[in-house]
Amino acid sequence: MHISRLIKPDILELIEKKDWNQLKDVLSHWPAPDIADFLMDVEMPVRIFLFRSLPGKVSADVFSYLESRDKDELLQALSVDETRYLLADLSPDDRTELFEDLPGQVIQRLLNLLSPHDYLETVELLGYPEESVGRLMTPDYVAIRPSWTVEQALDHIRRLGKDSETINVIFITDESWRLIDSLGLRKLILANPTDTIEQLMDYRFISISALEDREKAVELINRYDLVALAVVDNEGILLGIVTVDDVIDVASQEITEDFQMAAAVTPLKESYSEASIWFLYRKRIGWLAFLLLVGLVSSTIIAHYEKTLSAAIVLTVFLPLLIDSGGNTGAQSSTLIVRAIAVGDVELVEWLRTLARELLLGMTLGATMGFISWFLGFFVGGFSISLIVASTMFSIVLVANIIGAALPLVLTRFGFDPAVASSPLITSIVDVIGLIIYLSIATYTLAL
């Protein structure tokens, strides 16, 4: 439970008494996320006053936890000087994230409030492609030289470490700022002060290109259990770092996007509570209209096989059973493969092995489902119907399993998000194919 929820009555009493000094003292001991939550629970005039009363660094931390709309409201209420100080106290990555969410005119106004150094830093970060590591990184890191002694390096860290995003990992660069290694702070502290940094180096480090997709940063930090990941250009020059707290946010956003795409909703770039009805409509109607067109194909197929259905009306009893089973199988398969791709468990180079596994699994699942369906068909419609239903069930489950596994791999191969292979999309595709399989087998078996 948030701290603000536990002692909110006492805080409200301080507000009513207008005991601002005591209030400021209490809030200064709260974690930034809880202060942000509390500010959103009070009226706007009080919110602005409390925010202004926070120390600069604290207010910047609190600001980074607010929703986009709430940030915009605060910026409009703050004076020019207050806004300038706030922007200066924000970390480069938080400042870049803020600018990404604001309209162009507001961005231009805020850029004019930055110091020359912060201006160049922000413009550079905004110049990287959207969703790239360059947008995520911060240039606030500590770098040392291999020729320094441990004592020199620690003195350097003491001087500059307070402005760094993290000092748990120290990066080693040459005179041209080319990354050549990284060291944990623990190793430095425990080393002999007279040793050189080069004596501690093993020249083994993990880095990522600033142009790489940010999901790759999440993958590398998870795989190698990193606190900070070095970001370099195509010549190996150290540009910045991505820290573990950054990738936690990214992972959360990516999971949210995958959930939305799995439900055939175009990913939202803002929270659901902030989104307007018109915005949500635009994000959903496209997919719904497309799936409606796919559904029309199913109707056309049924109309084409009207003679078969009229000759054996009992076939219609099994339509929902067969089609739903195919959709469920395809959705299961696509969900497993999409997640496996996302966590790096399945690589594109393994596509043949993956499809072979799903082919074998589809045959096994199809045989089991077909066996069960044979009994259902026999008791309802006799031997001929049971044969049609069983063979159709086997075929639909097998084909649906292969489609569910293959579509995410194909999408990934051509640079699309595999999560596009959503359950509604897979279900709609399998519905069409399942109808063709079912009614074709029925027509052939009944010699119609």
C-alpha positions in Angstrom: 0.0 0.0 0.0 1.2 3.5 -0.8 2.5 5.6 2.1 0.2 8.4 1.1 -2.8 6.1 1.6 -1.6 5.2 5.2 -1.2 8.7 6.6 -3.3 10.8 4.2 -5.7 12.0 6.9 -2.8 13.6 8.9 -1.6 15.3 5.7 -5.1 16.7 4.9 -5.2 18.1 8.5 -2.0 19.9 7.9 -3.4 21.3 4.7 -6.5 22.5 6.4 -4.4 24.2 9.1 -2.1 25.6 6.4 0.9 24.3 8.3 3.1 24.4 5.2 6.4 24.1 6.9 5.4 20.9 8.7 3.8 19.6 5.5 7.0 20.2 3.5 9.0 18.4 6.1 6.7 15.4 6.1 6.6 15.1 2.3 10.4 15.4 2.0 10.7 12.0 3.7 8.4 10.3 1.3 9.5 8.3 -1.8 8.9 10.2 -5.0 6.2 7.8 -6.4 4.1 8.3 -3.3 4.4 12.1 -3.4 3.3 12.0 -7.0 0.3 9.9 -6.1 -0.6 12.2 -3.2 -0.3 15.4 -5.4 -2.9 13.9 -7.8 -5.3 13.5 -4.8 -5.4 17.1 -3.8 -6.9 20.2 -5.5 -4.9 21.9 -8.2 -4.0 25.1 -6.2 -2.7 23.0 -3.3 -1.0 20.6 -5.7 0.9 23.6 -7.3 1.9 25.0 -3.9 3.1 21.7 -2.6 5.0 20.9 -5.7 6.7 24.4 -5.6 7.7 23.8 -1.9 9.6 20.6 -2.8 13.4 20.8 -3.1 14.6 20.9 -6.7 15.9 17.4 -7.1 12.9 15.9 -5.2 10.4 17.9 -7.4 12.2 16.6 -10.6 11.9 13.0 -9.3 8.3 13.4 -8.5 7.6 15.0 -11.8 9.0 12.0 -13.7 6.3 9.8 -12.0 3.4 11.9 -13.2 1.1 11.0 -16.1 1.6 13.0 -19.3 -1.6 15.1 -18.8 -0.6 15.9 -15.2 2.9 17.0 -16.3 1.4 19.3 -18.9 -1.0 20.9 -16.3 1.9 21.5 -13.9 4.1 23.0 -16.6 1.3 25.4 -17.5 0.9 26.5 -13.9 4.7 27.0 -13.2 6.5 30.2 -13.9 9.2 30.4 -16.6 12.0 30.3 -14.0 10.3 27.4 -12.1 10.0 25.5 -15.4 13.6 26.2 -16.2 14.9 24.9 -12.9 12.6 21.8 -13.1 13.9 20.9 -16.6 17.5 21.4 -15.4 17.0 19.0 -12.5 15.4 16.3 -14.7 17.7 13.5 -15.8 18.3 13.5 -19.6 16.3 10.4 -20.3 13.3 11.7 -18.2 13.6 15.1 -20.0 13.6 13.3 -23.4 10.5 11.2 -22.4 8.7 14.4 -21.4 9.4 16.1 -24.7 8.2 13.1 -26.6 4.8 13.4 -25.1 4.3 17.1 -25.6 2.9 19.0 -28.7 5.5 20.6 -31.0 4.8 24.2 -29.9 5.2 23.3 -26.2 8.5 21.4 -27.0 9.9 24.5 -28.7 9.0 26.7 -25.8 10.6 24.4 -23.3 13.8 23.9 -25.4 14.3 27.7 -25.2 14.4 27.4 -21.4 17.2 24.9 -21.4 20.9 25.7 -20.8 23.1 25.4 -23.9 24.5 22.0 -22.6 21.0 20.6 -21.8 19.6 21.9 -25.1 22.3 20.1 -27.2 21.9 17.0 -25.0 18.1 16.9 -25.4 18.1 17.6 -29.2 20.7 14.8 -29.7 18.6 12.3 -27.8 15.4 13.4 -29.6 17.2 12.9 -32.9 17.4 9.1 -32.5 14.6 6.9 -34.0 11.5 6.4 -31.9 11.7 3.2 -29.8 15.5 3.2 -30.2 18.0 2.8 -27.4 19.2 6.3 -28.2 15.9 7.8 -26.9 16.2 5.7 -23.7 19.9 6.3 -22.8 21.3 9.0 -20.5 24.7 10.5 -21.0 25.2 10.8 -17.2 27.8 8.1 -16.5 31.3 7.9 -15.0 34.2 6.9 -17.3 37.9 6.4 -16.4 41.1 5.8 -18.3 43.1 2.5 -18.2 46.3 4.2 -17.3 44.9 5.7 -14.1 45.6 4.2 -10.7 42.7 2.9 -8.6 43.2 5.8 -6.2 42.9 8.3 -9.1 39.8 6.6 -10.4 38.1 6.6 -7.0 38.9 10.3 -6.6 37.4 10.9 -10.0 34.3 9.0 -9.0 33.9 11.0 -5.8 34.0 14.2 -7.8 31.6 13.3 -10.6 29.6 10.4 -9.2 26.9 12.5 -7.6 25.7 13.6 -11.1 25.8 10.1 -12.6 22.8 7.9 -13.1 24.7 5.1 -11.4 28.2 4.4 -10.1 27.7 0.7 -9.6 29.3 0.2 -13.0 32.3 2.3 -14.1 33.2 2.4 -17.8 36.7 2.5 -19.2 37.4 4.4 -22.4 40.5 5.4 -24.3 41.5 8.9 -25.2 39.0 8.9 -28.1 36.2 7.8 -25.7 36.1 4.4 -27.3 34.7 1.9 -24.9 37.2 -0.8 -24.0 35.9 -2.3 -20.7 33.7 -1.9 -17.7 34.3 -2.6 -14.0 32.0 -3.0 -11.0 32.6 -0.4 -8.2 33.1 -3.3 -5.8 36.1 -4.5 -7.7 37.6 -1.0 -7.7 37.1 -0.5 -3.9 38.7 -3.8 -3.0 41.7 -3.3 -5.3 45.1 -2.0 -4.3 45.1 1.8 -4.6 48.4 1.7 -6.4 47.2 -0.8 -9.1 46.4 0.6 -12.5 43.0 0.2 -14.0 44.5 -1.8 -16.8 45.6 -4.4 -14.3 42.0 -5.0 -13.3 40.6 -5.1 -16.9 39.6 -8.3 -18.6 38.3 -6.6 -21.8 35.0 -8.3 -21.5 31.9 -6.0 -21.6 28.4 -5.8 -23.1 27.3 -2.9 -25.2 24.5 -1.9 -27.5 24.1 0.4 -30.5 22.2 3.6 -29.9 20.2 2.8 -33.1 19.1 -0.7 -31.8 15.5 -1.3 -30.7 15.0 -0.7 -27.0 13.6 -4.2 -26.6 17.2 -5.5 -27.4 18.4 -3.5 -24.3 15.8 -5.2 -22.2 16.9 -8.6 -23.5 20.6 -7.9 -22.8 20.1 -6.5 -19.3 17.9 -9.5 -18.4 20.3 -12.1 -20.0 23.5 -10.8 -18.5 22.0 -9.5 -15.2 23.3 -6.0 -15.8 22.8 -2.9 -13.7 23.8 -0.6 -16.5 24.3 -1.2 -20.2 26.8 0.8 -22.3 25.4 2.5 -25.4 27.8 3.1 -28.3 27.9 4.4 -31.9 29.0 2.4 -34.9 32.6 3.2 -34.1 32.4 2.0 -30.5 32.4 5.5 -29.0 30.6 5.5 -25.6 27.5 7.7 -25.9 25.6 6.9 -22.8 24.1 4.2 -20.6 20.8 2.5 -20.1 20.1 1.5 -16.5 17.9 -1.3 -15.2 15.2 1.0 -14.0 14.9 2.3 -17.5 14.3 -1.1 -19.0 11.8 -2.0 -16.3 9.7 0.8 -17.6 10.3 -0.3 -21.2 9.4 -3.9 -20.4 6.2 -2.8 -18.8 5.3 -0.7 -21.8 6.1 -3.5 -24.3 4.1 -6.1 -22.3 1.2 -3.6 -22.3 1.5 -3.1 -26.1 1.6 -6.9 -26.6 -1.6 -7.4 -24.5 -3.3 -4.7 -26.6 -2.2 -6.1 -29.9 -3.2 -9.6 -28.8 -6.7 -8.3 -28.4 -6.5 -6.7 -31.9 -6.2 -3.1 -30.5 -3.6 -0.7 -32.0 -1.2 0.1 -29.1 -2.2 3.1 -27.0 0.5 5.7 -26.5 -1.1 7.0 -23.4 -2.9 5.5 -20.4 -6.4 4.2 -20.8 -7.7 6.7 -18.2 -6.3 9.6 -20.1 -7.6 8.5 -23.5 -10.7 10.1 -25.0 -13.6 8.1 -26.4 -12.6 9.2 -30.0 -9.0 8.2 -29.4 -10.1 4.7 -28.2 -12.5 4.4 -31.1 -9.8 5.1 -33.7 -7.5 2.5 -32.0 -10.1 -0.2 -32.2 -12.3 0.4 -35.3 -9.6 -0.4 -37.9 -9.0 -4.0 -36.6 -12.7 -4.6 -36.1 -13.5 -3.5 -39.6 -10.7 -5.7 -41.0 -11.9 -8.7 -39.0 -15.5 -8.0 -40.2 -14.3 -8.4 -43.8 -12.6 -11.6 -43.0 -15.8 -12.8 -41.4 -17.6 -12.0 -44.7 -15.4 -14.6 -46.4 -16.7 -17.2 -44.0 -20.3 -16.3 -44.9 -19.4 -16.6 -48.6 -18.0 -20.1 -48.1 -21.1 -21.2 -46.2 -23.3 -19.9 -49.0 -21.1 -21.8 -51.6 -21.6 -25.1 -49.8 -25.3 -24.6 -49.2 -26.2 -27.7 -51.1 -24.0 -29.8 -48.8 -25.5 -28.4 -45.6 -29.0 -28.8 -46.9 -28.4 -32.5 -47.7 -27.1 -33.2 -44.2 -28.5 -30.6 -41.9 -26.8 -32.3 -38.9 -23.5 -31.0 -40.2 -24.5 -27.5 -38.9 -24.6 -28.9 -35.4 -20.8 -29.4 -35.4 -19.9 -26.1 -37.1 -19.3 -24.2 -33.8 -17.5 -27.1 -32.2 -15.0 -27.5 -35.1 -14.5 -23.8 -35.8 -14.0 -22.9 -32.1 -11.5 -25.7 -31.6 -9.5 -24.5 -34.5 -9.5 -20.9 -33.2 -8.5 -22.0 -29.7 -5.7 -24.1 -31.0 -4.3 -21.4 -33.2 -4.5 -18.8 -30.4 -2.7 -21.2 -28.0 0.1 -21.7 -30.5 0.5 -18.1 -31.5 0.6 -16.9 -27.9 3.3 -19.4 -27.0 5.4 -18.5 -30.0 5.0 -14.7 -29.6 6.1 -14.9 -26.0 9.0 -17.2 -26.9 10.2 -14.7 -29.5 9.8 -11.8 -27.1 12.0 -13.4 -24.4 14.6 -14.7 -26.9 13.6 -18.3 -26.4 12.9 -18.8 -30.1 15.2 -17.3 -32.8 14.4 -16.8 -36.5 17.2 -19.2 -37.5 15.3 -21.9 -35.6 12.1 -21.5 -37.7 12.3 -24.9 -39.3 12.9 -26.7 -36.0 10.0 -24.7 -34.4 7.6 -25.5 -37.1 8.6 -29.2 -37.0 7.8 -29.3 -33.3 4.5 -27.6 -33.8 3.7 -30.0 -36.7 4.3 -33.0 -34.4 2.4 -31.4 -31.6 -0.5 -30.5 -33.9 -0.8 -34.0 -35.1 -0.9 -35.3 -31.5 -3.5 -32.7 -30.4 -5.5 -33.3 -33.6 -5.6 -37.0 -33.1 -6.8 -36.6 -29.5 -9.4 -34.1 -30.4 -10.5 -36.2 -33.5 -10.9 -39.3 -31.4 -13.2 -37.4 -29.0 -15.1 -35.9 -31.9 -15.6 -39.3 -33.6 -17.8 -40.4 -30.6 -19.8 -37.2 -30.6 -20.4 -37.5 -34.4 -21.4 -41.2 -34.2 -24.0 -40.7 -31.5 -25.5 -37.6 -33.2 -25.3 -38.5 -36.9 -24.0 -42.1 -37.4 -20.9 -43.5 -39.0 -20.5 -41.2 -42.0 -21.0 -38.0 -39.9 -18.6 -39.3 -37.2 -15.9 -39.9 -40.0 -16.4 -36.4 -41.4 -16.3 -34.7 -37.9 -13.3 -36.7 -36.7 -11.2 -36.2 -39.9 -12.1 -32.5 -40.0 -11.2 -32.0 -36.3 -7.8 -33.6 -36.9 -7.2 -31.4 -40.0 -8.3 -28.1 -38.5 -6.3 -28.6 -35.3 -3.2 -29.5 -37.2 -3.5 -26.6 -39.7 -4.5 -24.1 -36.9 -1.5 -25.1 -34.9 0.9 -24.6 -37.8 -0.7 -21.2 -38.7 -0.5 -20.0 -35.1 3.2 -20.9 -35.0 4.2 -19.7 -38.5 2.5 -16.3 -38.6 4.5 -14.7 -35.7 7.7 -16.0 -37.3 6.8 -14.6 -40.7 5.9 -11.2 -39.2 9.2 -11.1 -37.3 11.1 -12.0 -40.5 9.6 -9.0 -42.3 10.2 -6.6 -39.4 6.7 -6.5 -37.9 5.8 -7.0 -34.2 4.9 -10.7 -33.8 2.2 -9.6 -31.4 0.2 -8.6 -34.5 -0.6 -12.3 -34.7 -3.4 -11.6 -32.2 -6.0 -14.1 -31.1 -8.8 -12.4 -33.0 -6.7 -12.4 -36.2 -5.7 -16.0 -35.9 -9.2 -17.1 -35.0 -10.6 -15.3 -38.1 -8.1 -16.8 -40.4 -8.6 -20.3 -39.0 -12.4 -19.8 -39.2 -12.1 -19.4 -43.0 -9.7 -22.3 -43.5 -11.7 -24.5 -41.1 -15.0 -24.0 -43.0 -13.3 -24.9 -46.3 -11.8 -28.0 -44.8 -15.0 -29.1 -43.1 -17.4 -28.6 -46.0 -14.9 -30.0 -48.5 -14.5 -33.2 -46.5 -18.3 -33.4 -46.1 -19.0 -32.9 -49.8 -16.4 -35.6 -50.8 -17.5 -38.1 -48.2 -21.2 -37.8 -48.9 -20.5 -37.7 -52.6 -22.5 -34.5 -53.2 
